[in-house]
Amino acid sequence: MVLRKKILTYVQKKNYRKHHRVHGILVEVLPHSKYTKIVDRSTAKSIFESFCSTYEGNHQVKEAKAILLV
């Protein structure tokens, strides 16, 4: 969490702006049902990783989906 933006370096400010831009885009394009699942995430990276794990699944999920298709 940033307490004082004035004391950040140029690179830190740039990263801060990028983070909030990406976070804003992700929040804007999501329907409300999906937004409620990620509202507790604090970073854009954690939101992205959450969606990757939800939609991609781990090895066990992939196997279960494959079995259902057979």
Secondary structure, 3 states (H helix, E strand, C coil): CCCCHHHCCHHHHHHHHHHHHHHHHHHHHCCHHHHHHHCCCCCHHHHHHHHHHHHCCCHHHHHHHHHHHC
